[in-house]
């Protein structure tokens, strides 16, 4: 894009030259002009954040560099400069405590929340991994000896082998079976076939490209299903439109880790984590779904309507909610998901089917905000676990609010 005959790239080059000469105010003015031309220019966001830090505006610097990372996490020096900006805020533990205090009075301030997330990220770069907070569960758990059946649809032998090894590890000591469906024409069809073959008290349906990170996963899953009928790591307490992502703040809940490019390969996305389990969920993402056998059999999978690979999860979980089953999003079920969904024309076709079926029960659809994606980038699985544990140990209201009447 040009402005007065000068492209954004040329103007950015002039800004960088001024920046290198130490002329920060002039460079910052040119960065601002570049961003007026191209608001999503990751290079200008990054370097304007560097200039803000060098000018003593640490909070502004963190927000700008984090915004740049959302757009291109591979920019040279970006993660180093983000760490410097966060360090400029002050001692991390003291800064985090102050941000938590301020969020208690202003829980809708997303800028404060982003600062808190990046401050916490800087506290988990070492080797010490604190224990995750305990799950609140009844003193006597009827699910304590429950067996688990996991159904995975996969046409990739390597992915199926990897997810099977991970599931075997996290379910060690728990009676379980892993059922592979390798010829499904749709996820509903595949999951229905797996359900028919399964024997477990707990039924799990998951993608073949996840890796579970929660160390005491089996115990947590059983504890959650003592309280609820259907659970998953991420979802919404207010279904609007055809995706849980449309619900916005404060209705989205959960933590998802995606594989990322760049030096820090784990992108941790925090939608909401007021507690280890958030009751009253209306829909859950399909990367991982678990339920009591009776609940899953009562709801079932509609392979006639959802005869592809989209919206099966929204339909299954929203029908469970509408049937009065207890559905919960559980931000303590941490896992890496190595792919992201695409809302393309095929997705839209199934979205129309979902909306036609559930139109009378859906909340009005709005934009995805105000719930900007809040993400940090971490280097190791241990750092991810430690970070997620710290988020959950803080909980509400800094990281979301429980639905009214929930406990």
N, C-alpha and C positions, 0 to 999 in steps of 0.2 A: 504494500500500500504506500502511496506517496502523499505527501503533505507539503504543498508549496514547491513541488518539484523534487523534494528529497524523500527517498525511501526510508522506511523504518530501519532497515539494515544499515544504511549509510549514516543515519542519525545516531544509531546505537554505536557504530564505530567511532564517531566523534566523541560520544559520551565516554566510551572506554578510554580513549586517549586522554581526555581531560581528567578522568579518574586516576589514571596512572601518574599524572603530573601532580596529584594531590589537590586538584581544584574541585573539591567535593560539591560545593553549592552549584557550580556550573554543570557538573556532570549530573547531579540529581535533577536539575531542571530539564536536561535533555532526556534523561530516563523517563521523566514524567511525560514529555512530549511523545516519546516512542510508545508509551503505554496508552496515550490518548489515541494514537493511530491504531495500535494493536494491543488491546487490553490483555490478551492472553500471551503476550510475548514473554516466554520463560526466561530468556537471557536478561531482559530489562528488569523483570521482577527480581531475579536473583541479585543482580549487581546494584539495583537500587536499594535492596536490603542490606548489602554489604556497606554501601555508602551511609545508610541510616545507622548502622552499628558504629561505624567510624565517627559518626557525628553525635554519638551518645544516645541514640534513640533505639534502645535494645528491643523493646516490645514490638515496635514497628518493624524492625529488622527481622525478627522471628516470623511475624505474620507474612511478610513479603517473601522471604526465602522459602517458607513452607508452601506458600501458594505456587512458587516456581517449581518446587519439588513435585507437587500434584500434577503439574503439566509435563515436566521432563526430569525425572530423577537421575538421569545420566549426565547432567551438565557437569563439566570439570570443576572440582572444588566445592560443589554445592553442599554436600553433607558436612564437609569440614567447616564451611562458613556458617551453616546452620548451627552446628555445635558451638562455635565461637559466639554466635548471637545469643543462644540460650545461656551460655556461661556468663555473658554480660549482664543478664538479669540479676545475678547474685547467687549466693549459695543455694544449690538446688532444693535441698530439703526445706529451707526457710522460705524460699520463693513458692514452692508447692503448697506449704501450709497457708501462706497468705492468699494464694489464688483460690484455694479451697474455701477459705473464710469469705472471700469476696463473692464467689459463686453461690454461697449459701444465701446471700442477700440478692443476687442477680442471676438466677439459674438459667435465664435465657440469653446470657451474654456469651455468644459462641467464640468471640475473640479471646476472652479469658480462658475458655475451655481449651482452645487450641494451644495457648501458652502453657497451660497446665500439662497437657499431653506431651508436649515437647520437653518440658522440664522433667517430667517423669522418665522420659526416654533417656535422658542424659544420666539418670541415676542407676541404670541397669546395664551399663556397658562393661562392668567388671565380671568376675567369675562367680560371685555370690548370688544365688538364686533363692529369694525368700519363699517360704511355703505359701501355697494359695490359701485364701480364707476358707473356712469350713462351709459345707453345705448345710443349710438348715433342714433337718429331716425329723420325722417322728421318732421317738425313742425306740419303738419296736417297728421294724421295717418288714412288712409282708413280702417285699420284693428282694429280701436279702439273698435268697438262694435262687432267684429267677434266672432261667437260661435265656440266652440271646441268639436270635437268628438274624444274620446280616444278609441282605439281598443287594447285589451289585450288578448292574447292567454294564457290560464292557465288551468292546470288540477289539481291544488292544491288549494282547497277552502281557506285555511288559507292565502296563498300568495296573492290570488286574493282579499280577504277582506282587507289585509294590504295595497296593492297598491291602491285599490279603495279609502280607507280612506285618504291616502296621496294625491292622485289626487284631491279628493273633497276639501281638505283643501287648496291646492295651487291654485286651480281654483275658489275659493270662490269669489262671485261677478261677475263671468263670466259665461254666459250661456254655459252649457256643458252637455255632456252625456258620460257615460262609458259603452262600449260595450264589454262584456266578450264572448270569443269564447272558449268553453270548450271541443271541440271534433275535433280540427284541426289535419289533418294528416300531415300538413306542415305549416310553418309560412306563406308562400305565400298564401296557400289556406285559412288559417284562416284570414289573413289580407284582402284578396279579399272579403270574406264573410262579414267581419266587414265594409269594405268600402261600400258595397252594402246596408247595413242597416243604415249607418250613415246619419246625417243631417247637420253636422257642416260645417262652412266656413273653419276652420282649422282642419286638420286631424292629429292625433297623433297615432303612433304605437310604443308600448314599451313593454319591458319584464315585467314579473310579480314579479321580485325580485329587483326592484329599489325603492329608496326613494329620492324624490326631496328635496333638501336643500335650493335652491335659494328662499329667502323670497318674492320677488316681481315677481314670476315666470311668471304669466299670462301676466303681462305688458311687460316683456322682450320678451316672445315668440311672442306676437303680434307685438312688435316693430321690431323684426328680420324678421318676415314674411311680414312686410311692404317693406323691402329691397330685400328679397330673396324668392325663391320659395320652397326650401327644406332646412331644417336646422337640426342639431343635435349637441350634446356636443363635439364630438371628431371625427377626420377624417384626411384626407390627401389632399394636393393640387397637389400631383403627384402619380398617381396610378401605382404601379409596382408589377407585380405578382397578386396573388389572395387575398391579405390582405393589408389593409391600413398600417399595422405595418411594411411592407417591404419597405416603402418609405424612412424611416430614416429622420434624421435632414437635412435641416430645414423645411421639408415638412409636418411633423406631427403636428397637432394642437389639443388642448383641454386639459381638466382636468377631470380625472375620479377618483372617490373614491371607493375603495374596502373594504369590511369587512375584518379585519385582526385578526390574533391570537396575544395574548400577552396583556400587560397592556394598550397599546394604540390601540384601536380597529378599527381605521380608517387609511387606507393606501391611501394617496393622491398622485396620479401619475400625474405629470405635463409634458405633451408632448410638448406643446407650447402654449403660451398665449400672443401674441403680442398686442391683442385688444379683446374687448368683442365679436367681430364677425370677422371671417377671410373669406373673399370672395374667389371665385375661387376654392373651394373644388371640388375634383373629386369623392370622396367616403367618406361615413360616417359609423360609427359603428352602429349596429342595436339595441343597448340597448335602444335607444330613437331616433325616427325619427319624424319630423313634417313637414307638407307642406300645401300649399294652395290647396284647393280642386281641382281646375282645373289642377294643376301640377300633383298631385297624380293620378288623373283619366287619364291624358295623358300618364303617364309612366306605371302604372299598375304593378301587381305582376305576375311573370311567374311561376305558380304552376306546369306547365308541365315539365320544365327543372329543377327547384329547388323544388323538391317534398319532401324535408326533412327540416332540421332545420339549415342548413349552407349556407352561401354565398348569401342568399336572399337579405341581406342588401347591399353587395358590388354590386350585379347586379342591384338592384333598383336605387341606388344613382349614380352609374357610367353611367347607361343608361340615367338618368336625366341630368347628366353633358354632355354626348355626344349629347343629344338632344338640347343643348343650354340653358337649364334652369339654373337659378342662385342658386347655391348650396353653403352653408356656414357652417363652423365649428364654434360653439359658445362656447368659454371657460367660459362664465358666466352662463351657464345652469348646475348648480352643482347638482350632484346626487350620491347616494351610489348605487353601483351594488354589489349584494351579491353572484355573481358567476363570473367565468372567462371562456373564451372559451378554447377548446382543439383542437389542430390541429392534430387530429388522422386520421386513415385510412378513416373513413367516411367523415371527412372534406376534405381530399385529393381528394376523388371522386368528390365532388361538386366543389372543386377548379379547377379540370381538365375541368369540364364543363364550368366554368366561363372563364378560359383562352382560351378555344377553341372558345367561342363566341366573346371574346374581344381582341384576340391576336394582331391584327393589331393596336389597339389603346393604348396598355399598354407600359409604359416606361420600359427600361431594368431593370430586377430584380437584386438587389444586396443584401448584408447582411442587417440586420436590423439597423446597425449603419451607420455613427457614431451618434447614438442617444440613449445612454445608459438610461435605465429606471431611471427616476429621481423621487424618492418617499420620502415622509416624513410620519411619524406616529404620529397621534394626538389622543387626549383622548375623545373629545366631539364634537357634531355637531356644537356648537358655535365656537369652535376653528377652525374647518374646514372652516366654513364660513369666519371667520376673516382672516385666512391664504389665502384662495382663493381671497378674496378682496384685500389683500396686493399684491399678485402676479399680479392681473389685474391692480392695480393702478400703478405698475412699467411698465408692458407691454414691448414693443419693445425698444431696441434690446435685453435687458437682457433675456427676455423670448420668443424669437423668432422674426422672421421677417415676415412682410406682403408680399404677392406676389407683384411682380413689377406692378406698376400702381394702386394698391389697396389703398383705403382710409377708 
